[in-house]
Amino acid sequence: MIKEFKTFIAVARDGTFTGAGAHLGLTQSAVSAQIKRLEEYLGVALFDRSARAAVLNAHGREMLPQAEELVAMAERLVTTAGAGQVSGSLRIGAIASVQHDLLVDALGRFRAVYPDVRVRIVPGVSLSLLGQVDAGEVDMAVLIRPPFALPPELGWQRLLSEPVVLAMPQAMPLAPWRDVLATQPFIRYDRASFGGRVVDIFLKKQRINVHEAIELDEIDAIAYMVRRGLGVALLPQLRGLDLTGLRLVQLGEHAFHRDIGIIGRLPFDGGSVREKMTECLVAAAQS
């Protein structure tokens, strides 16, 4: 909870959530989320909610010097530890499709340099992980590029551009992809996901009315359903995707992609464990 205590001190000193956020490089919503977590952890409210500014209540005034002492102690410990091996923790949000290949490779590279840093992988869908980065609940996330502009506090670095292909059972007779999509049961990549929105935009742009059978967000599961003959699908061609029993058809001049990358709070500090993990992810994506 050290991060939350630091945010509490910043709000108490500045007098506003917005000003404290600007000082810390956080959005107002992220500051609010951290203060809420701290209050839930302590079991008491720290600010007078009836005031227009961030005014400490009796509990907050009592807690402030203790919080300052706790943060100062933590910083002394970090300084002492910094004289030797790097330790600590790193929280990485990750969508399911990168956890079995890209992330494994990157973690192997990272742990060869920082064996004493404990890494926690937080699974989730892209939209949820984006919110967790913004709220400071994870340090960085590997996810699908959002189809909208990011807040100025967050940065994006592309890792992979995965072509979206038509997947059909290998035993199905080959036919033009447009005819296959228009006539076969369609297993849809969940429209609530960033990747699924890209597929949905493509279908609308091509004016193809599909016969929807199933909708889900798990790429490996979609591929398995196609393999079992439940329908056809438009899915990203993942690294390491099991192609057994599948026929993948390229979309030619109408090809489109799903971009995978890293989102984190700016700046990406040079020399930090987060920056090292970014380097390892880039190297894994290029290997």
FENQUIQUI-V646523 format. One record per backbone hydrogen bond with DSSP energy under -0.5 kcal/mol. CO is the residue of the C=O (numbers start at 1). NH is the residue of the N-H. E is the energy in kcal/mol with one decimal. If there is no record, write none. Layout:
co:nh:e
CO:NH:E
CO:NH:E
This chain:
co:nh:e
1:5:-2.3
2:6:-2.4
3:7:-2.0
4:8:-2.4
5:9:-2.3
6:10:-2.2
7:11:-2.4
8:12:-2.4
9:13:-2.2
10:14:-2.4
11:15:-3.0
15:54:-3.0
16:20:-1.7
17:21:-2.2
18:22:-2.1
19:23:-1.8
20:24:-2.1
21:25:-1.5
21:26:-3.0
27:31:-2.2
28:32:-2.5
29:33:-2.3
30:34:-2.1
31:35:-2.5
32:36:-2.3
33:37:-2.1
34:38:-2.3
35:39:-2.6
36:40:-2.3
37:41:-2.2
38:42:-2.6
39:43:-2.2
39:44:-0.9
46:57:-1.9
47:49:-0.9
48:51:-1.3
53:55:-1.5
54:56:-0.5
55:48:-3.6
57:61:-2.6
58:62:-2.0
59:63:-2.1
60:64:-2.0
61:65:-0.6
62:66:-0.6
63:67:-2.7
64:68:-2.5
65:69:-2.1
66:70:-2.4
67:71:-2.6
68:72:-2.2
69:73:-2.1
70:74:-2.2
71:75:-2.4
72:76:-1.9
73:77:-2.1
74:78:-2.1
75:79:-2.2
76:80:-2.3
77:81:-2.6
78:82:-2.1
79:83:-0.5
80:83:-1.1
81:84:-1.9
88:118:-2.9
90:92:-0.6
90:120:-2.7
91:93:-0.5
91:139:-1.7
91:140:-1.3
92:122:-3.0
93:142:-2.8
94:124:-1.1
95:98:-1.4
95:99:-0.5
96:99:-1.3
98:101:-0.6
98:103:-2.9
101:105:-2.3
102:106:-2.3
103:107:-2.7
104:108:-1.9
105:109:-1.7
106:110:-2.5
107:111:-2.8
108:112:-1.0
109:113:-0.7
110:113:-1.2
110:114:-2.9
114:117:-1.3
116:88:-0.7
116:118:-0.6
117:119:-0.5
118:90:-2.2
119:121:-0.5
120:92:-2.8
120:122:-0.6
121:123:-0.6
122:94:-2.2
125:129:-2.5
126:130:-2.5
127:131:-1.7
128:132:-1.7
129:133:-2.2
130:134:-2.2
131:135:-2.0
132:137:-2.4
132:138:-1.2
133:136:-1.1
139:265:-0.6
140:93:-2.9
141:143:-0.6
141:263:-2.5
142:95:-1.7
143:261:-2.6
151:154:-2.0
153:266:-3.1
155:264:-1.6
157:262:-2.7
160:260:-2.7
161:163:-0.6
162:258:-2.6
163:237:-2.8
165:167:-0.6
165:235:-2.2
166:168:-0.5
166:249:-2.9
167:233:-2.0
168:247:-2.8
169:172:-1.7
176:179:-0.6
176:180:-2.1
177:181:-2.4
178:182:-1.6
179:183:-1.2
180:184:-2.3
181:211:-0.5
184:211:-0.8
185:187:-0.5
185:232:-2.7
186:188:-0.8
186:213:-2.9
186:214:-1.3
188:190:-0.5
188:216:-2.2
190:193:-1.6
193:197:-1.8
194:198:-1.4
195:199:-1.6
196:200:-2.3
197:201:-2.5
198:202:-1.9
199:203:-2.3
200:204:-2.1
201:205:-2.6
202:206:-2.4
203:207:-0.5
203:208:-2.3
204:207:-0.6
207:209:-0.6
208:210:-0.8
210:212:-1.1
211:186:-3.2
214:188:-3.3
216:190:-2.9
217:219:-0.7
218:222:-2.2
219:223:-2.6
220:224:-2.0
221:225:-2.3
222:226:-2.2
223:227:-2.4
224:228:-1.8
225:230:-2.4
226:229:-1.8
232:187:-3.3
233:167:-3.4
233:235:-0.6
235:165:-2.6
236:238:-1.5
238:241:-1.4
241:243:-0.6
243:246:-2.3
245:170:-2.3
247:168:-2.2
247:249:-0.5
248:250:-0.5
249:166:-2.5
251:254:-1.9
252:255:-1.8
256:164:-2.6
258:162:-2.9
259:145:-2.4
260:159:-3.3
260:160:-2.2
261:143:-2.2
262:157:-2.0
263:141:-1.8
264:155:-3.2
267:269:-1.3
269:272:-1.5
272:276:-2.2
273:277:-2.3
274:278:-2.1
275:279:-2.3
276:280:-2.3
277:281:-2.5
278:282:-2.4
279:283:-2.4
280:284:-2.3
281:285:-2.3
282:286:-1.5
283:287:-0.7
284:287:-0.6
